[in-house]
Each structure stands twice: as C-alpha cells, then as structure tokens.
Amino acid sequence: MVGENFIEAYMDTPVEVCEQRDVKGLYAKARQAMQDGKPMGFTGVDDPYEPPINPEITLKGYGATPEDNARTVVKFLEEQGYLLPAK
C-alpha cells in the first residue's frame, strides 16, 4: 500500500526506558488508570506491544548514541543503493 520504497525501521527501546524518558507522565497516568480499573489502551502498559517481525533496520533507543543510529541508517541506505557511499 505504501509502495516499493518503504523501509521499516524499528527503534528497539524497553518500556522501562520509555517510562524514564516520559516528560509528560503519560506512562504514570496509564498505570494509574489501569490500577483504577479504567485501562486506557496505552501501548506497553495495558495494551501489548508487538515488535515488527522483520524490520529492515533495527536501531537502539538505549546503549547507542544518536550518531551510532544515524550511521546505521546511512550504511543501510548506501548498501541498498539509496545513497552513494561516502568517500
């Protein structure tokens, strides 16, 4: 449906890390709602998260710098012929 130039990228980040970075407090609100018996359908809290089965690129949302992830993306795009290799 999206065409042949679609690339699935997966940002692999544990829910615990997402919660630590949650400046809006949405995870805390979802957990409280769940305890109150009013689930919100919040992914990773009261709604299961299903990672992609076979992404073309997997990036690390923890344990890697943004620069590391950018290099991974650029390398993939070069290998697939979307970018010319750097000289």
VEXLOMI-854719 format. One record per residue: residue number from 0; residue in three letters; x, y, z of N, C-alpha, C in turn. Coordinates in steps of 0.001 Angstrom, whole numbers, plus 500000, padded with zeros to 6 digits. Atoms other than C-alpha are relative to their C-alpha. Example, Ala and Ser with C-alpha at 12.3 -4.5 7.8 and 13.67 -1.06 7.14 Angstrom:
2
[r 0; ALA; [500890; 498810; 500000]; [512300; 495500; 507800]; [500900; 501200; 500000]]
[r 1; SER; [499180; 498810; 499940]; [513670; 498940; 507140]; [499230; 501090; 500730]]
//
This chain:
87
[r 0; MET; [500810; 498799; 500000]; [500000; 500000; 500000]; [500853; 501266; 500000]]
[r 1; VAL; [499172; 498803; 499913]; [502903; 502379; 500624]; [501022; 500074; 498879]]
[r 2; GLY; [499061; 499977; 501108]; [504926; 501468; 497557]; [501210; 499141; 500262]]
[r 3; GLU; [498853; 500896; 499892]; [508121; 499615; 496932]; [501207; 500627; 500684]]
[r 4; ASN; [498862; 499339; 499363]; [510453; 502180; 498534]; [499795; 500202; 501498]]
[r 5; PHE; [500260; 499930; 498567]; [509180; 501635; 502066]; [501077; 499233; 500751]]
[r 6; ILE; [499001; 500650; 499156]; [511803; 500814; 504705]; [499456; 500005; 501424]]
[r 7; GLU; [500475; 500097; 498626]; [510666; 499520; 508088]; [501184; 500090; 500947]]
[r 8; ALA; [498957; 499812; 498991]; [512871; 500819; 510884]; [499376; 499789; 501369]]
[r 9; TYR; [500472; 500315; 498656]; [512456; 499555; 514440]; [500929; 500633; 501020]]
[r 10; MET; [499245; 499388; 498919]; [513595; 501670; 517380]; [499797; 499137; 501241]]
[r 11; ASP; [500083; 500972; 498913]; [514267; 498990; 519997]; [500309; 500679; 501330]]
[r 12; THR; [499851; 499327; 498713]; [513671; 500602; 523386]; [499080; 499326; 501012]]
[r 13; PRO; [500852; 500630; 498987]; [512447; 498778; 526506]; [499005; 501005; 500586]]
[r 14; VAL; [501035; 499134; 499441]; [509254; 500137; 528031]; [500503; 500724; 501242]]
[r 15; GLU; [499458; 499345; 498797]; [511189; 500897; 531237]; [500779; 501259; 499634]]
[r 16; VAL; [499248; 498830; 500461]; [513444; 503278; 529318]; [499030; 501075; 499508]]
[r 17; CYS; [501011; 499038; 500461]; [510429; 504899; 527653]; [499359; 500712; 501190]]
[r 18; GLU; [500603; 499401; 498803]; [508892; 505448; 531090]; [500943; 501005; 500650]]
[r 19; GLN; [499032; 499088; 499399]; [512083; 507052; 532416]; [500101; 501304; 499220]]
[r 20; ARG; [499869; 498816; 500858]; [512109; 509475; 529477]; [498692; 500761; 499823]]
[r 21; ASP; [501344; 499465; 500224]; [508395; 510295; 529667]; [499781; 501303; 500756]]
[r 22; VAL; [500105; 498694; 499336]; [508386; 514023; 530456]; [498541; 500427; 500222]]
[r 23; LYS; [501410; 499636; 499842]; [504589; 514263; 530067]; [499282; 499130; 501031]]
[r 24; GLY; [500609; 500853; 498991]; [503923; 511488; 532578]; [498883; 499107; 499486]]
[r 25; LEU; [501070; 500799; 500580]; [501723; 509510; 530199]; [500025; 498549; 500483]]
[r 26; TYR; [499920; 501374; 499494]; [503021; 506138; 531378]; [499448; 499925; 501419]]
[r 27; ALA; [500506; 499980; 498623]; [502298; 507053; 535009]; [498477; 500124; 500003]]
[r 28; LYS; [501461; 499849; 500087]; [498770; 508170; 534060]; [499362; 498689; 499553]]
[r 29; ALA; [500548; 501262; 500497]; [498200; 504929; 532154]; [500054; 498927; 501078]]
[r 30; ARG; [499891; 500987; 498912]; [499453; 502825; 535068]; [498968; 500278; 501098]]
[r 31; GLN; [501002; 499646; 498985]; [497229; 504729; 537495]; [498605; 499642; 499510]]
[r 32; ALA; [501320; 500329; 500560]; [494216; 504337; 535200]; [499762; 498496; 500040]]
[r 33; MET; [500117; 501449; 499970]; [494906; 500610; 534991]; [499701; 499528; 501429]]
[r 34; GLN; [500251; 500361; 498593]; [495044; 500362; 538804]; [498583; 500381; 500431]]
[r 35; ASP; [501362; 499545; 499688]; [491742; 502273; 538963]; [498935; 499214; 499237]]
[r 36; GLY; [500937; 500814; 500764]; [490190; 499689; 536641]; [499473; 500670; 498746]]
[r 37; LYS; [500413; 499260; 501193]; [489965; 502114; 533707]; [501135; 500002; 498974]]
[r 38; PRO; [498880; 500049; 500957]; [492513; 500889; 531150]; [499817; 500984; 498853]]
[r 39; MET; [500005; 498981; 501053]; [493455; 503467; 528527]; [500362; 499444; 498631]]
[r 40; GLY; [499522; 500529; 501279]; [494720; 501110; 525825]; [501364; 500582; 499659]]
[r 41; PHE; [498687; 499384; 500182]; [498215; 502511; 526320]; [501028; 498917; 499689]]
[r 42; THR; [499042; 501005; 500446]; [500825; 500513; 524419]; [501140; 499851; 500992]]
[r 43; GLY; [498929; 500303; 499074]; [503297; 498812; 526714]; [499574; 499984; 501449]]
[r 44; VAL; [500500; 499998; 498629]; [501170; 499309; 529831]; [498822; 499031; 500109]]
[r 45; ASP; [501164; 500884; 499951]; [497713; 497802; 529356]; [499600; 499488; 498614]]
[r 46; ASP; [500202; 500488; 501364]; [497919; 497104; 525638]; [501344; 499429; 499551]]
[r 47; PRO; [498698; 500605; 500327]; [500591; 494679; 524423]; [500673; 500675; 498816]]
[r 48; TYR; [499201; 499497; 501115]; [503367; 495894; 522182]; [500562; 498803; 499249]]
[r 49; GLU; [499466; 501062; 500840]; [504303; 493652; 519297]; [501057; 500597; 499075]]
[r 50; PRO; [498952; 499453; 500864]; [507676; 494478; 517761]; [499851; 499452; 498580]]
[r 51; PRO; [500099; 500475; 501381]; [507947; 494183; 513991]; [500708; 498655; 499835]]
[r 52; ILE; [499473; 501346; 500213]; [508658; 490688; 512717]; [501343; 500021; 499279]]
[r 53; ASN; [498783; 500017; 500811]; [511345; 491517; 510169]; [500334; 501404; 499479]]
[r 54; PRO; [499682; 498646; 500476]; [512358; 495203; 510077]; [501297; 500008; 499194]]
[r 55; GLU; [498765; 499876; 500777]; [514989; 496247; 507562]; [501133; 500561; 500843]]
[r 56; ILE; [498998; 499357; 499144]; [516771; 498335; 510180]; [499514; 499920; 501453]]
[r 57; THR; [500304; 499940; 498571]; [516867; 497927; 513967]; [500986; 500958; 500639]]
[r 58; LEU; [499196; 498994; 499312]; [518101; 500898; 515949]; [499829; 499815; 501498]]
[r 59; LYS; [500044; 500113; 498551]; [518853; 501053; 519659]; [499569; 501327; 500621]]
[r 60; GLY; [500468; 498821; 499285]; [516882; 503511; 521771]; [500705; 500169; 501324]]
[r 61; TYR; [499206; 499952; 498780]; [519344; 502860; 524600]; [501334; 499325; 499682]]
[r 62; GLY; [498708; 500647; 500214]; [523029; 501936; 524707]; [500670; 500361; 498684]]
[r 63; ALA; [499398; 499508; 501246]; [523740; 503696; 521413]; [499719; 501496; 499920]]
[r 64; THR; [500197; 498557; 500142]; [524178; 507346; 520594]; [499156; 500275; 498751]]
[r 65; PRO; [500699; 499640; 501225]; [522055; 509161; 518043]; [500922; 499904; 498778]]
[r 66; GLU; [499038; 500086; 501101]; [525213; 509307; 515911]; [500196; 498552; 499550]]
[r 67; ASP; [499909; 501420; 500345]; [525551; 505494; 516092]; [498807; 499565; 499157]]
[r 68; ASN; [501204; 500358; 500742]; [521959; 505105; 514934]; [499991; 500639; 498614]]
[r 69; ALA; [499941; 499332; 501307]; [522465; 507650; 512157]; [500951; 499262; 499071]]
[r 70; ARG; [499051; 500770; 500819]; [525497; 505694; 510927]; [499366; 498698; 499507]]
[r 71; THR; [500686; 501236; 500393]; [523393; 502515; 510901]; [499044; 500267; 498841]]
[r 72; VAL; [500954; 499648; 501067]; [520737; 504223; 508763]; [500738; 500325; 498709]]
[r 73; VAL; [499249; 499615; 501199]; [523262; 505759; 506365]; [500636; 498774; 499349]]
[r 74; LYS; [499388; 501212; 500535]; [525108; 502446; 505982]; [498974; 499141; 499267]]
[r 75; PHE; [501061; 500773; 500649]; [521847; 500637; 505196]; [499595; 500642; 498677]]
[r 76; LEU; [500414; 499301; 501223]; [520826; 503290; 502656]; [501063; 499903; 498912]]
[r 77; GLU; [498916; 500186; 500970]; [524243; 503044; 500988]; [499968; 498580; 499441]]
[r 78; GLU; [500000; 501404; 500439]; [524071; 499232; 500869]; [498822; 499695; 499073]]
[r 79; GLN; [501177; 500223; 500831]; [520600; 499407; 499309]; [499989; 500856; 498733]]
[r 80; GLY; [499896; 499177; 501201]; [521687; 501942; 496699]; [499195; 501290; 500034]]
[r 81; TYR; [500737; 498744; 499887]; [519627; 504849; 498012]; [500951; 501184; 500138]]
[r 82; LEU; [498976; 498963; 499858]; [522800; 506832; 498817]; [501292; 499486; 499400]]
[r 83; LEU; [498674; 500376; 500459]; [526208; 506848; 497218]; [500919; 499848; 501212]]
[r 84; PRO; [499089; 500167; 498866]; [528911; 505525; 499572]; [500862; 501232; 500209]]
[r 85; ALA; [499128; 498872; 499685]; [530906; 508209; 501366]; [501430; 499655; 499593]]
[r 86; LYS; [498599; 500213; 500405]; [534455; 508684; 500154]; [500934; 500525; 501042]]
//
